[in-house]
Amino acid sequence: MAPPQGIHDLVVNNLMEIAGALAGRYPDISPQLWRAAREELLRSSDAGGPPEVAELLAAPVLPAKTNLLLRWTRADGADARYRPLPNPLVG
């Protein structure tokens, strides 16, 4: 269930961190942030962007790496496990 690395990095490591930080300070802004991100990614996809962008926008869930579990079990990063997370970019 591991995603293409670039998609995981873009969404989980970057967009979700930014959205989470902003939503922590402005709780009502989260839907607006994800709508704006979706619109920008749609523009990229429509302009001939990578096919993974369209796949990302259509995916009902995103795989979230269980980093805490990896740390607790002292597992190697290659043994990463993923859990499904509802995709906030689905329109």
Rosetta blueprint (number, residue, H / E / L):
1 M L
2 A L
3 P L
4 P L
5 Q H
6 G H
7 I H
8 H H
9 D H
10 L H
11 V H
12 V H
13 N H
14 N H
15 L H
16 M H
17 E H
18 I H
19 A H
20 G H
21 A H
22 L H
23 A H
24 G H
25 R H
26 Y L
27 P H
28 D H
29 I H
30 S H
31 P H
32 Q H
33 L H
34 W H
35 R H
36 A H
37 A H
38 R H
39 E H
40 E H
41 L H
42 L H
43 R H
44 S H
45 S H
46 D H
47 A L
48 G L
49 G L
50 P L
51 P H
52 E H
53 V H
54 A H
55 E H
56 L H
57 L H
58 A H
59 A L
60 P L
61 V E
62 L E
63 P E
64 A E
65 K E
66 T L
67 N H
68 L H
69 L H
70 L H
71 R H
72 W H
73 T H
74 R L
75 A L
76 D L
77 G H
78 A H
79 D H
80 A L
81 R L
82 Y E
83 R E
84 P E
85 L E
86 P E
87 N L
88 P L
89 L L
90 V L
91 G L
